[in-house]
């Protein structure tokens, strides 16, 4: 039997005073008052958070404060670098992103910014001149519940894996390209979760509005990252086989073996997500244990692949590894569920 022990972190303790026959009073730390530039008779906002704690803020309107990131693009010539800066600012929770240049903004920079706006969820160009472009996030974080976003990531990812093996049978290049393109949708949803999580970490009052506490938000962010990695492996399998199926189509027995392994991996994925949505400890444990069967099957398939021609053997072995990783990542989701549930219960 495991005994859980809570370790309290040292904090400033203040006693509650009772005055006037009906009012409870607690003093506020002087350092905090001075750091927030709060004066006598200034109004403060009080909010009860999802975990029962109380948040005190100067924000009495309940509005998210504007945070602007400025990107100086004068000397930027690498558009991939610029795109990553935009994604970084977005995920960090900035509500506005200003791109400015000492010279006229080049067409390539404008196109990169437009591509970022098309891929991301929320930002739009609201001001534009020869030397500056201002993006503003028009999405209210409360309008995109975490559960809905995670569920959509899960559904898209599972369908990607299903279509991979439809592609192996049909050799339909358009289907293969569609699988790869769908990974972008998973990425943009994961960026959204990361953005919302960072906004909560910067403003804890948002956690209560979204209906999650700080620890749960961290758990949800972790799961979103894992699902995004699982989707990446569907792309890897697709790209591996796109290189060879037109020249060396796989025979039916190899496809059948891969489909069988994939079915097991997706069942593990399903059970991990069911445990996530239901906070199921026993289901999480069962999910983790089920990975052993998948690893044994993948080991057998790797030995079969060694009997094939070199290029086919390499593609099969890479694909087997991706299927195995999908199952192992699913077990990571289950482990995260166990950690989160136990953490919240204690």
TORLUMDO-955694 format. One record per residue: residue in three letters; z, x, y of N, C-alpha, C in turn. Coordinates in steps of 0.05 Angstrom, whole numbers. Last residue first. Example, Ala and Ser with C-alpha at 12.3 -4.5 7.8 and 13.67 -1.06 7.14 Angstrom:
BAZA res   n_zz   n_xx   n_yy  ca_zz  ca_xx  ca_yy   c_zz   c_xx   c_yy
BAZA ser    142    257    -45    143    273    -21    157    258      1
BAZA ala    156    264   -114    156    246    -90    156    264    -66
! end
This chain:
BAZA res   n_zz   n_xx   n_yy  ca_zz  ca_xx  ca_yy   c_zz   c_xx   c_yy
BAZA unk    -78    -95    284    -54    -79    288    -50    -70    317
BAZA unk   -125   -122    286   -102   -135    273    -76   -121    278
BAZA unk   -159    -84    309   -152   -108    324   -128   -123    313
BAZA unk   -163    -46    268   -154    -38    295   -145    -62    311
BAZA unk   -185    -75    227   -158    -65    224   -146    -57    251
BAZA unk   -235    -86    250   -218   -108    242   -189    -98    240
BAZA unk   -257    -34    258   -253    -52    280   -233    -74    273
BAZA unk   -259    -11    207   -244      2    228   -237    -17    251
BAZA unk   -293    -48    181   -266    -44    172   -248    -31    194
BAZA unk   -340    -41    212   -326    -68    211   -297    -64    202
BAZA unk   -353     11    200   -346      4    228   -331    -23    229
BAZA unk   -367      5    147   -343     21    154   -334     15    182
BAZA unk   -413    -26    153   -390    -37    139   -364    -21    146
BAZA unk   -446     12    178   -439    -13    192   -414    -25    180
BAZA unk   -450     48    136   -436     57    161   -428     32    178
BAZA unk   -480     19    101   -452     25     94   -436     34    118
BAZA unk   -528     23    129   -516     -3    126   -486      0    119
BAZA unk   -538     77    122   -532     68    149   -519     40    148
BAZA unk   -551     74     67   -527     89     76   -519     81    104
BAZA unk   -598     44     68   -574     34     54   -549     48     63
BAZA unk   -630     79     98   -626     51    108   -601     39     94
BAZA unk   -630    123     65   -616    125     91   -611     97    102
BAZA unk   -663    104     24   -635    111     18   -619    112     44
BAZA unk   -711     99     52   -699     75     40   -669     80     35
BAZA unk   -719    153     65   -715    133     86   -702    108     76
BAZA unk   -727    175     14   -704    184     30   -698    164     53
BAZA unk   -773    149      0   -749    144    -16   -725    152      0
BAZA unk   -808    172     36   -802    144     38   -777    136     23
BAZA unk   -809    225     19   -800    219     46   -792    190     49
BAZA unk   -831    216    -32   -804    228    -30   -793    222     -2
BAZA unk   -882    196    -19   -863    179    -34   -835    190    -31
BAZA unk   -905    239      9   -902    214     22   -881    196      8
BAZA unk   -904    279    -32   -889    283     -7   -884    256      7
BAZA unk   -938    255    -71   -910    261    -77   -893    265    -52
BAZA unk   -986    255    -43   -974    229    -51   -944    234    -57
BAZA unk   -995    310    -38   -993    293    -14   -980    266    -20
BAZA unk   -995    328    -94   -976    338    -73   -973    319    -49
BAZA unk   -995    278   -145  -1008    298   -129   -991    304   -104
BAZA unk   -933    269   -184   -958    261   -171   -971    284   -156
BAZA unk   -884    282   -204   -906    282   -223   -933    276   -210
BAZA unk   -847    273   -166   -854    301   -171   -878    303   -189
BAZA unk   -835    219   -170   -853    228   -149   -863    256   -154
BAZA unk   -796    218   -209   -822    207   -215   -843    217   -195
BAZA unk   -753    240   -180   -763    255   -203   -791    245   -211
BAZA unk   -746    199   -143   -754    226   -133   -765    243   -156
BAZA unk   -728    158   -174   -754    156   -162   -764    183   -152
BAZA unk   -676    176   -187   -696    173   -208   -724    172   -197
BAZA unk   -653    173   -136   -654    199   -150   -675    198   -172
BAZA unk   -655    119   -126   -672    137   -109   -674    165   -122
BAZA unk   -617    101   -162   -645     93   -165   -663    112   -149
BAZA unk   -571    125   -141   -579    132   -168   -609    125   -172
BAZA unk   -567    100    -91   -571    129    -92   -580    138   -120
BAZA unk   -558     47   -105   -583     54    -91   -588     84    -94
BAZA unk   -507     51   -127   -529     43   -144   -556     50   -132
BAZA unk   -477     66    -82   -479     84   -105   -503     77   -123
BAZA unk   -475     23    -48   -494     45    -41   -498     64    -65
BAZA unk   -434    -10    -61   -460    -16    -72   -481      5    -66
BAZA unk   -390      5    -31   -391     13    -59   -419      9    -71
BAZA unk   -401    -20     18   -400     10     16   -403     19    -12
BAZA unk   -397    -74      3   -422    -63     14   -423    -32     11
BAZA unk   -344    -79    -10   -364    -83    -31   -391    -71    -22
BAZA unk   -321    -71     41   -315    -52     19   -336    -55     -3
BAZA unk   -341   -116     67   -348    -89     77   -344    -69     55
BAZA unk   -316   -157     40   -345   -155     39   -355   -127     48
BAZA unk   -263   -146     55   -271   -143     27   -302   -141     24
BAZA unk   -268   -157    112   -258   -131    101   -268   -127     72
BAZA unk   -309   -187    156   -301   -189    127   -293   -162    116
BAZA unk   -328   -211    204   -304   -193    203   -292   -192    175
BAZA unk   -376   -237    203   -352   -252    193   -326   -235    194
BAZA unk   -414   -202    221   -411   -227    235   -386   -243    227
BAZA unk   -405   -159    184   -402   -155    213   -397   -182    227
BAZA unk   -417   -182    135   -390   -172    140   -385   -168    169
BAZA unk   -471   -190    145   -454   -213    140   -425   -205    144
BAZA unk   -487   -136    149   -489   -153    173   -472   -179    169
BAZA unk   -478   -120     96   -465   -106    118   -464   -124    143
BAZA unk   -513   -153     68   -484   -156     63   -468   -142     86
BAZA unk   -563   -134     87   -554   -162     91   -524   -165     88
BAZA unk   -561    -80     69   -563    -86     98   -553   -115    104
BAZA unk   -562    -90     15   -539    -76     26   -538    -81     56
BAZA unk   -612   -113     12   -589   -129      4   -563   -117     15
BAZA unk   -642    -69     27   -641    -92     45   -618   -111     38
BAZA unk   -636    -37    -18   -627    -27      8   -624    -50     27
BAZA unk   -661    -69    -57   -632    -63    -59   -621    -53    -32
BAZA unk   -713    -69    -38   -698    -95    -41   -668    -90    -42
BAZA unk   -726    -15    -42   -724    -27    -16   -708    -53    -17
BAZA unk   -729    -10    -98   -709      6    -83   -704     -6    -55
BAZA unk   -772    -45   -107   -746    -50   -119   -724    -35   -104
BAZA unk   -813    -19    -79   -804    -46    -70   -777    -53    -82
BAZA unk   -818     27   -109   -809     29    -81   -799      2    -71
BAZA unk   -836      6   -158   -811     21   -157   -800     22   -128
BAZA unk   -885    -17   -141   -864    -34   -153   -837    -20   -152
BAZA unk   -914     27   -126   -907      7   -106   -884    -10   -116
BAZA unk   -919     52   -176   -904     65   -154   -895     46   -133
BAZA unk   -950     14   -203   -924     21   -213   -907     34   -192
BAZA unk   -999     12   -175   -981    -11   -175   -953     -4   -184
BAZA unk  -1013     72   -137  -1017     53   -159   -995     33   -160
BAZA unk  -1034     81    -70  -1013     82    -90  -1019     63   -113
BAZA unk  -1095    112    -49  -1079     87    -52  -1058     91    -74
BAZA unk  -1115    161    -16  -1102    160    -42  -1084    135    -44
BAZA unk  -1140    146     32  -1152    166     15  -1141    164    -14
BAZA unk  -1108    107     54  -1137    103     55  -1151    122     36
BAZA unk  -1056    128     48  -1064    105     31  -1094    100     32
BAZA unk  -1041    172     82  -1053    178     55  -1065    153     41
BAZA unk  -1019    160    131  -1034    185    129  -1050    187    102
BAZA unk   -989    115    123  -1014    112    138  -1032    137    135
BAZA unk   -943    135     99   -964    124     82   -990    119     97
BAZA unk   -914    154    144   -919    171    121   -943    161    104
BAZA unk   -910    109    177   -926    132    186   -933    150    163
BAZA unk   -875     77    145   -902     68    153   -920     91    160
BAZA unk   -829    108    144   -843    101    119   -872     93    125
BAZA unk   -817    109    199   -823    134    185   -838    129    159
BAZA unk   -806     55    209   -829     68    222   -837     93    208
BAZA unk   -760     49    180   -783     33    173   -808     44    185
BAZA unk   -727     84    209   -736     92    182   -758     74    171
BAZA unk   -717     56    255   -733     81    257   -743     89    230
BAZA unk   -683     17    236   -710      9    244   -728     34    246
BAZA unk   -637     48    231   -649     36    207   -678     29    213
BAZA unk   -626     59    285   -634     81    267   -646     71    241
BAZA unk   -612      8    302   -635     21    314   -645     44    297
BAZA unk   -565      1    273   -589    -16    267   -614     -3    279
BAZA unk   -533     39    300   -539     42    271   -564     25    264
BAZA unk   -529     18    351   -540     44    347   -549     48    318
BAZA unk   -501    -30    340   -529    -31    351   -543     -4    348
BAZA unk   -452    -10    324   -469    -24    304   -498    -25    314
BAZA unk   -433     11    373   -437     29    350   -456     16    329
BAZA unk   -428    -37    403   -447    -16    411   -453      3    388
BAZA unk   -388    -62    374   -414    -74    375   -435    -53    383
BAZA unk   -345    -26    385   -354    -31    357   -382    -42    357
BAZA unk   -340    -32    440   -346     -5    429   -357     -8    400
BAZA unk   -325    -86    441   -350    -77    454   -359    -50    443
BAZA unk   -275    -83    416   -297    -97    403   -324    -90    414
BAZA unk   -245    -56    455   -249    -44    428   -273    -57    414
BAZA unk   -245    -93    498   -256    -66    501   -263    -53    474
BAZA unk   -263   -159    473   -245   -140    485   -258   -112    485
BAZA unk   -306   -213    493   -299   -191    475   -279   -173    489
BAZA unk   -329   -249    528   -314   -259    505   -307   -238    485
BAZA unk   -350   -237    576   -369   -237    553   -355   -248    528
BAZA unk   -305   -239    607   -326   -258    613   -346   -260    589
BAZA unk   -275   -197    586   -265   -224    583   -287   -245    588
BAZA unk   -308   -154    602   -303   -159    574   -293   -188    569
BAZA unk   -306   -152    657   -330   -163    644   -326   -169    615
BAZA unk   -261   -125    670   -260   -154    673   -284   -167    660
BAZA unk   -272    -71    666   -260    -84    642   -259   -114    645
BAZA unk   -321    -35    683   -308    -58    695   -297    -75    673
BAZA unk   -339      7    651   -334     12    680   -319    -10    694
BAZA unk   -344    -18    603   -327      6    604   -320     13    633
BAZA unk   -382    -56    616   -355    -65    608   -336    -41    611
BAZA unk   -426    -23    624   -416    -39    646   -388    -49    641
BAZA unk   -433     -2    573   -425     16    595   -414      0    619
BAZA unk   -449    -50    547   -424    -36    539   -414    -18    561
BAZA unk   -497    -61    572   -475    -80    575   -448    -67    568
BAZA unk   -526    -15    554   -522    -20    583   -498    -39    587
BAZA unk   -526    -23    499   -514      2    510   -508     -2    540
BAZA unk   -555    -70    497   -528    -70    487   -513    -46    499
BAZA unk   -604    -52    518   -589    -73    531   -560    -73    523
BAZA unk   -620    -14    480   -614     -5    508   -597    -26    522
BAZA unk   -629    -49    438   -607    -30    436   -599    -19    464
BAZA unk   -674    -75    458   -650    -91    453   -625    -72    451
BAZA unk   -709    -32    458   -702    -45    483   -678    -62    481
BAZA unk   -713    -21    402   -703     -1    421   -693    -14    447
BAZA unk   -736    -67    382   -709    -60    373   -697    -40    393
BAZA unk   -786    -62    407   -769    -85    413   -740    -80    404
BAZA unk   -805    -15    383   -800    -15    412   -782    -39    420
BAZA unk   -815    -32    332   -792    -14    336   -785    -12    365
BAZA unk   -862    -59    335   -838    -75    335   -813    -58    338
BAZA unk   -900    -18    329   -895    -30    356   -870    -46    357
BAZA unk   -897    -10    274   -889     12    293   -883      0    320
BAZA unk   -917    -59    256   -890    -50    248   -880    -29    268
BAZA unk   -969    -57    278   -950    -77    287   -921    -70    280
BAZA unk   -991    -17    247   -988    -12    276   -968    -32    288
BAZA unk   -993    -44    198   -977    -19    201   -972    -13    230
BAZA unk  -1028    -85    210  -1000    -92    203   -983    -67    206
BAZA unk  -1075    -56    218  -1063    -72    240  -1034    -79    235
BAZA unk  -1085    -35    167  -1076    -17    189  -1064    -32    212
BAZA unk  -1071    -55    106  -1078    -67    131  -1067    -50    154
BAZA unk  -1063    -48     52  -1075    -26     68  -1085    -36     95
BAZA unk  -1036    -84     19  -1061    -93     33  -1076    -70     46
BAZA unk   -993    -55     -2  -1010    -71    -20  -1037    -76     -7
BAZA unk   -970    -31     42   -978    -14     20   -997    -29      0
BAZA unk   -958    -77     73   -979    -58     82   -988    -40     59
BAZA unk   -916    -96     46   -940   -113     47   -963    -96     55
BAZA unk   -881    -57     58   -891    -57     30   -913    -78     27
BAZA unk   -871    -66    112   -880    -40    103   -893    -42     76
BAZA unk   -849   -117    115   -878   -114    121   -889    -86    113
BAZA unk   -795   -107    105   -811   -124     87   -841   -120     90
BAZA unk   -782    -75    149   -781    -64    122   -797    -81    102
BAZA unk   -788   -114    190   -804    -89    190   -805    -76    162
BAZA unk   -750   -151    177   -778   -159    174   -796   -134    174
BAZA unk   -704   -121    191   -708   -130    163   -737   -137    158
BAZA unk   -712   -116    247   -711    -93    229   -716   -100    200
BAZA unk   -709   -169    265   -733   -154    269   -734   -130    250
BAZA unk   -655   -182    250   -678   -197    239   -704   -181    241
BAZA unk   -625   -145    280   -623   -146    251   -648   -159    239
BAZA unk   -637   -159    333   -643   -132    323   -644   -131    293
BAZA unk   -616   -211    333   -645   -207    336   -653   -179    326
BAZA unk   -561   -199    327   -575   -216    307   -605   -212    308
BAZA unk   -551   -172    374   -548   -158    349   -563   -173    327
BAZA unk   -559   -214    411   -576   -189    412   -575   -175    386
BAZA unk   -520   -251    397   -548   -258    396   -566   -234    396
BAZA unk   -473   -221    406   -479   -231    379   -509   -238    377
BAZA unk   -471   -212    463   -476   -190    444   -485   -200    417
BAZA unk   -507   -257    505   -484   -252    488   -491   -230    468
BAZA unk   -533   -257    562   -542   -245    537   -518   -238    520
BAZA unk   -509   -273    608   -530   -291    597   -541   -280    571
BAZA unk   -475   -236    628   -463   -258    613   -484   -276    600
BAZA unk   -507   -201    657   -498   -193    631   -486   -216    614
BAZA unk   -564   -225    688   -535   -229    688   -525   -221    660
BAZA unk   -618   -187    712   -605   -201    689   -575   -202    692
BAZA unk   -643   -158    749   -641   -186    754   -627   -202    732
BAZA unk   -636    -97    776   -631   -111    751   -626   -140    758
BAZA unk   -687    -68    814   -662    -83    814   -660    -98    788
BAZA unk   -718    -11    842   -715    -29    819   -688    -43    821
BAZA unk   -760     13    892   -733      4    885   -734    -17    863
BAZA unk   -794     69    911   -796     45    894   -767     38    887
BAZA unk   -826    107    964   -802     97    949   -809     72    933
BAZA unk   -873    121    990   -855    143    980   -830    133    966
BAZA unk   -902     75   1002   -916     99    994   -898    120    980
BAZA unk   -860     24    971   -875     35    993   -890     60    983
BAZA unk   -827    -34    948   -845    -12    942   -859     -3    967
BAZA unk   -778    -73    916   -788    -61    941   -805    -38    933
BAZA unk   -770    -92    865   -766   -111    887   -775   -100    914
BAZA unk   -786    -90    798   -792    -76    824   -789    -97    846
BAZA unk   -732   -103    753   -757   -110    765   -761    -94    791
BAZA unk   -693   -101    693   -702    -89    718   -729    -99    727
BAZA unk   -690   -136    643   -675   -140    667   -686   -128    692
BAZA unk   -703    -93    593   -696   -121    597   -679   -123    622
BAZA unk   -760    -48    587   -732    -54    590   -728    -84    596
BAZA unk   -817    -49    588   -803    -45    563   -774    -54    565
BAZA unk   -833    -56    641   -844    -74    620   -828    -72    594
BAZA unk   -806    -15    667   -799    -42    674   -809    -61    652
BAZA unk   -834     29    644   -805     26    640   -797     -3    645
BAZA unk   -885     21    666   -881     20    637   -852     16    630
BAZA unk   -874     28    720   -882      2    711   -879     -1    680
BAZA unk   -862     83    719   -841     64    727   -848     36    718
BAZA unk   -911    103    703   -888    108    686   -866     88    693
BAZA unk   -943     88    746   -949     76    720   -925     80    701
BAZA unk   -920    120    787   -920     91    789   -924     77    762
BAZA unk   -933    170    767   -905    163    770   -902    132    772
BAZA unk   -989    168    770   -976    172    743   -946    164    744
BAZA unk   -999    163    825  -1005    141    807   -991    143    779
BAZA unk   -944    190    864   -969    192    850   -974    168    832
BAZA unk   -919    176    928   -914    174    899   -941    173    884
BAZA unk   -925    223    980   -935    197    969   -930    197    939
BAZA unk   -865    261    987   -893    257    990   -900    229    980
BAZA unk   -813    258    974   -819    268   1001   -848    264   1007
BAZA unk   -793    199    939   -808    224    940   -813    232    969
BAZA unk   -750    160    897   -760    168    923   -774    195    921
BAZA unk   -727    104    866   -743    128    861   -756    136    888
BAZA unk   -668     73    852   -687     79    873   -701    105    866
BAZA unk   -640     20    818   -651     48    814   -672     53    835
BAZA unk   -582    -20    810   -606    -13    825   -614     16    820
BAZA unk   -541    -21    775   -555    -46    780   -580    -43    797
BAZA unk   -527     23    722   -534     20    750   -549     -6    754
BAZA unk   -513     33    669   -503      9    682   -509      6    711
BAZA unk   -534     71    636   -509     77    649   -497     54    665
BAZA unk   -583     50    623   -562     48    604   -535     54    616
BAZA unk   -611     64    672   -608     36    663   -585     32    644
BAZA unk   -608    119    672   -596    104    694   -591     75    687
BAZA unk   -637    130    625   -609    138    628   -595    123    650
BAZA unk   -687    109    637   -672     97    615   -642    104    618
BAZA unk   -701    145    678   -699    116    684   -682    102    662
BAZA unk   -702    193    650   -683    190    672   -679    160    679
BAZA unk   -744    183    615   -717    186    604   -695    184    626
BAZA unk   -786    183    652   -780    158    636   -752    160    625
BAZA unk   -786    236    668   -780    214    687   -772    189    673
BAZA unk   -801    260    620   -775    267    632   -767    245    652
BAZA unk   -852    240    615   -832    234    594   -804    239    605
BAZA unk   -878    263    658   -872    234    659   -853    225    637
BAZA unk   -869    318    695   -867    310    667   -859    280    666
BAZA unk   -864    327    747   -891    326    737   -892    317    708
BAZA unk   -824    323    803   -826    315    775   -856    312    768
BAZA unk   -814    333    856   -823    355    840   -826    348    810
BAZA unk   -800    281    876   -819    299    890   -831    320    872
BAZA unk   -764    244    859   -788    249    842   -807    268    854
BAZA unk   -698    231    852   -717    245    870   -741    255    853
BAZA unk   -665    173    843   -681    193    828   -701    205    848
BAZA unk   -604    143    849   -627    153    864   -640    175    848
BAZA unk   -572     82    832   -579    109    824   -604    118    840
BAZA unk   -522     39    856   -549     49    859   -552     77    850
BAZA unk   -487    -17    842   -487     12    837   -516     21    838
BAZA unk   -452    -71    866   -478    -58    865   -474    -28    861
BAZA unk   -404   -106    825   -411    -90    848   -438    -76    844
BAZA unk   -404   -173    804   -408   -145    796   -417   -128    820
BAZA unk   -355   -218    828   -382   -208    828   -383   -179    819
BAZA unk   -307   -244    838   -316   -243    811   -345   -233    808
BAZA unk   -283   -245    886   -306   -263    883   -316   -263    854
BAZA unk   -247   -206    892   -236   -234    890   -258   -254    887
BAZA unk   -235   -143    876   -257   -162    874   -246   -190    871
BAZA unk   -192   -112    870   -198   -120    897   -220   -141    898
BAZA unk   -153   -131    812   -176   -119    825   -178   -128    854
BAZA unk   -121   -128    751   -117   -131    779   -139   -117    794
BAZA unk   -115   -160    689   -131   -142    705   -126   -148    735
BAZA unk    -72   -163    633    -78   -173    660    -93   -152    676
BAZA unk    -83   -179    564    -74   -162    585    -84   -173    612
BAZA unk   -106   -210    525    -81   -219    536    -71   -202    559
BAZA unk   -157   -196    509   -135   -186    493   -107   -193    504
BAZA unk   -189   -218    549   -190   -230    522   -167   -220    505
BAZA unk   -150   -221    611   -171   -211    593   -168   -223    565
BAZA unk   -139   -255    669   -128   -251    642   -151   -244    623
BAZA unk   -140   -228    734   -155   -241    712   -141   -235    686
BAZA unk   -133   -231    804   -120   -228    778   -136   -242    756
BAZA unk   -149   -199    865   -157   -217    844   -143   -211    818
BAZA unk   -115   -198    927   -123   -184    902   -130   -206    882
BAZA unk   -118   -193    999   -118   -209    975   -127   -192    951
BAZA unk    -73   -157   1042    -99   -158   1029    -98   -176   1004
BAZA unk    -21   -151   1062    -33   -178   1064    -62   -180   1053
BAZA unk    -30    -82   1074    -12   -105   1074    -28   -131   1078
BAZA unk    -87    -54   1039    -69    -56   1061    -51    -81   1058
BAZA unk   -117     -7    996   -107    -34    999    -85    -35   1021
BAZA unk   -148     36    976   -147     30   1005   -138      1   1010
BAZA unk   -144     53    925   -161     30    930   -162     21    959
BAZA unk   -107     94    931   -134    101    921   -154     78    926
BAZA unk    -61     65    946    -74     83    966   -103     90    957
BAZA unk    -51     36    899    -54     22    924    -70     39    944
BAZA unk    -42     79    864    -64     61    860    -71     46    885
BAZA unk      5    101    884    -19    118    882    -44    100    880
BAZA unk     42     60    880     34     68    906      7     84    905
BAZA unk     37      8    832     39     37    837     28     45    865
BAZA unk     70    -54    849     46    -39    841     49     -9    848
BAZA unk    123    -95    821    112    -77    842     87    -62    831
BAZA unk    124   -163    806    124   -136    795    111   -118    816
BAZA unk    157   -226    802    145   -205    818    146   -179    803
BAZA unk    155   -296    797    159   -270    783    144   -249    798
BAZA unk    187   -354    824    166   -333    825    175   -308    810
BAZA unk    228   -390    827    204   -398    813    182   -377    812
BAZA unk    273   -372    855    277   -394    835    252   -402    820
BAZA unk    266   -328    886    260   -354    897    263   -377    878
BAZA unk    248   -283    832    258   -289    859    250   -317    868
BAZA unk    253   -234    784    252   -263    788    263   -269    815
BAZA unk    212   -178    764    234   -189    780    230   -219    783
BAZA unk    197   -135    712    190   -160    725    215   -171    739
BAZA unk    191    -64    717    206    -87    709    198   -112    726
BAZA unk    142    -19    694    153    -34    717    167    -59    707
BAZA unk    121     44    671    135     19    665    147      6    690
BAZA unk     64     78    660     83     72    682     95     45    677
BAZA unk     60    104    593     50     90    616     72     86    637
BAZA unk     40    136    533     58    134    555     45    121    579
BAZA unk     19     97    478     12    117    497     30    114    522
BAZA unk     48     86    415     45     77    442     39    101    461
BAZA unk     23     76    353     34     97    370     28     89    399
BAZA unk     37     36    297     26     37    324     39     59    341
BAZA unk     22     44    231     42     51    252     27     52    279
BAZA unk     15     12    170      3     19    195     24     23    216
BAZA unk     15     30    103     31     20    125     20     30    151
BAZA unk    -17     10     44    -19     26     69     -1     13     90
BAZA unk      0     17    -24      0      0      0      0     18     25
! end
